[in-house]
Amino acid sequence: MRNPEESELIEKYLSDDLAKEERMLFEKRLSADQELLEMVYLHQTLLRELGDAKQLGLLNSLREITEKPYRKTFIPNIKQVVTAILLLLACIWCSWYFLAYKPGNSSRQITAPEPVTPDVAPVIDTPKITPATPLASLNPADFQPNPSLEGLVGTSFRGDEPVRAYFAKPEQASRLLSRNGAVRVTMKGSILTTESIVSKDFTLIVYSNRETDFNAGKYLFSTQTIIQPASDGEFLFSTSPLIKLKPGLYYIVLTETGFSEPVAVTSFRVEQE
């Protein structure tokens, strides 16, 4: 059972209220803890599918449940409760059927007992699974190249400074599948330079294919990434966030924090699973 502090941490992560160090530690945990990743996915789905009032009520209910003292008692899940109810009703029906049609009792009229409805705790609505998006509903404009970024894809530059950077993932124009509106985007690569950049911070930014959004500095996702020295003059960066993206063409821009000039650019396509 997850503790209340962890549920609160997930909510802060999804609302982007975590500090830089906390976010990086949490994302590192996500990459190693499948159960925690599923909880984050469930919270994210609930935030998307429920309205504000339902969302507040549900989250409060979940918080009250998780804050109750832990007891070493067996708590059946919903499937077990439903199965037990069905078995109980089946036994009642079989007993009635046997008595009503037992040989020698054909003239005996037996009234079927009223169905027994045991008290069952309210069932929480499970998140709706978004059906696959039909190809006819896709907007072709969402897959058109961004003129301001398309020419920079695959290039490596930084003015006159001796810095080069490359994306190992995602590869240029790679295809990523969206599941229920969310995509796991692995961003990793290397920075080659003759100068020391250990003390410098780098930022990974995800833009849509719309040139107006890029020119206005309107991005869909941004995170600072930690660089790790790999060899003499080579530094590695890597992160794998879960991002809510609809089908379309997207660009990842690596910049030095505080500078608008890109260090490297790559692109990827999102398609419905």
N, C-alpha and C positions, 0 to 999 in steps of 0.2 A: 504493500500500500504506500503510495506517495504521500509525503507530509504536506501540510498547508503551505509551508515556505516554498516548496518546489512548484506548487500550482501558482503561487503569486509570482515566482520567478518566470514562469512560462508566460504569464499575462504581460509582465514588463517587457519580455523579449519580443512578443508579438506587437506591442504598442510602441516599440523602439524607445523604451525608457531606461534601458540598461547603459551603464557607463562603458567606455571602450574596452577596458580590461575584463569587465564582467561579461560582455557580449562575446569576446573571443574565447573565454573559458567555457561559456555555455555552449557555443558552437563546437568546441572541441569535444565536450561531453556528448553532444548530439551525434557526432560521427562514430562514437563508440558504444552508445546506449540506444539500442533499437526500441526498447519500451518507452524511453523518454522521448524519442523522435515521434513515436505513434501518439503520445499524449500531446505533443506540440501540434501535430497534424489535426488531432481531434479538436483542440482549442481553436485552431485557425479555421477549421470547417464550421464550427459553431458560431464564431464571430461573423462569418460570411453569410450563413444561411438564416440566422435568427434576427429578428428585429431588435431594437434597442431595449424595449421593455422586457421581451422574452429573454433576451440575452442577460440582462441584469438579474432577473429572477432566477434563471437557471444557474448562473455563476455563483450567486449567493447561496443557492441550495447545495451546489457542489462543495462550496467552501465550508458550509455548516456540517456537511457529512464528513469531509476530510478532517475537520477539527475535533470530531468526537474521539475520546480515548480509544486506543486500539485494544481490542479484546481478542484473545485467542479462541474464538468461536467460529464455527462453520457458518458462512453466509452464502446461501445458494444464489447463483446468478439468475438472470431472467429466464434463460432457456430452461434451466432446471425446474424453476417454478411452473412454467407453462407445461413442461413435459409431465410433471407430477399431476397437474390439474387434468390434463387429457387422459392420463392413465386412470385417475379416479373416476372420471365420467364414463370411461370405457367399461370399467368394472361394474358400475351401477347399471349401465345399459345391458350388459351381458346377463347380470343377475335377473333383471326384469324380463328379458327375452326368454331366459330359461324357464322361469316360473310361468310366464304367459303361454308358452307353447309346449309345456311338459306333457307327455302322453297321459291321457286320462283326465286332464284338466282343460280340455278343449272348450268346454262350455263355461268354464270359470272366467269371469271377467276381472281382469286385474288392471288397475289404473297405474300407469307409469308414474313413478315418483317424480316430484319436481326436481329439476336439476339443482344440484348443490353448488352454490357459488361461494367458494371460500374467499376470505378477505385476502386480497393481494395488494401489495404496495404499488402505488402509481408507477407506471412504466414511463421512463423518460424517452421522449421521441428521439430516435436515432437520426443522425444527419442524413439528408437526402443525397443520393449518389447522382451526380450530374451525368446525364447520358452523353454519349459521344456526339460531338458537334457534326451535323451533316455537312458535307463538302459544299452544298449549295448555300449554306448560311455563312460561310467564311467570307470576309471582306477582302477582296484582292488588294485594296489600298494598304492593308496591314502588312503585306509582303513586298511592297515596293522599296527599292534601296533608298537610303538617306544620302543625298548628294554630298553633304558636308562630311560624312564619315566613310562612305563606301570606298573612296579613293585612298583612305588611310589604312584600310584593313590589310593586315599582313606586313605593314611597314614598321620600322623601328627608328625613332628619331628623338632628339631633344636639343634642338638648336645647335650650338657649337660644342656642347659638352660631350665627352666621350662616354655616352651611355647608350646601350642597346638593350631592348627587352623583347621577349618572345612569349607567346601564349602556347602552352602545350595542350591545354584544354580550356574551353572548348575549341576544337579546330575550326578554321574558317568555314562558315556556312554549314556547320554541323547541325544535325536534327535531334532535338530534344522532345520528349513526350510529356504532355501535361496530364496530370491525374487530378480530377476534381478541381481544376483551375490552378494547381500549384505545380511548380517545376523545380527539381533539384539541379542547380547550376554549379558544376564544379569548375572553378576558376584557378588555374595553376600555371606556372611558367617560371622563367628565369630572367634575371637582369644581369647583363655583362657590363662591367665598367672597370676602368683603371684607377678610380678614386674610391675612397672609403665612403660607403653610404649606410653603414650600420646604424648611424644615429638619425637617418632620414625616415620619414613616414611616407607610405604610398597608399593611394586610395583607388579602389575598384568601383567603377560607376557603370550602371546599366541604363541605356537609353532605348527608347522606342525607335521606330524607323521614320518618325516624323521630324523633318528638318526644323520646323518651327519650335518644337520642344527642345531640341538640342541647342539652337541658337539662344533660347530663353533660359538655358540652364536648368530645364525641368527634366529631372531624371526619375526613374522608377525604383532604383535601389542603389545604395552607396554604403561602402564599408571600408574602414582602414584595414590594411593587411600587414602582417608582420613578415619581414624578410629574414631568411636564415642563410648564413654563409654556407656554401657548398664546397667551393674550392677557391683557389686564388683568382680573384676578379669575378666570381660568379656567385649570385645570391638567388635564392628560391623563394617564391611566394605561393600560397595555396589556401583556398577556402571553398566551402561547399554549402552555401545558404539555400534555404527553401523559399522561393519567390513566387508570388501570385502573378501569373502572366497569362494572357489570353493568346490564342494562336496568332502568329505573326513573325516578323523579322526584327531582331534586336541586336544591339551593339554593346560591347564591353570596352570601356576606355580605362587604361591604367595611367594615372597621373601621380606626380609627386604632390603630396598634400600641401595646399596653399598655392599651387600653380595651376593655371588653366590649360597649359599646353600638354597634349597627350604624350606619353612615353611609348605606348603601344596600343593597337586597336585590333579587335577581332569581332566576328559576328556569329550569330546562331539563329536557327529557326525553331519556333515552338509549334508543335502539332498536337492535336487531341489524340489521346491514347485510344 
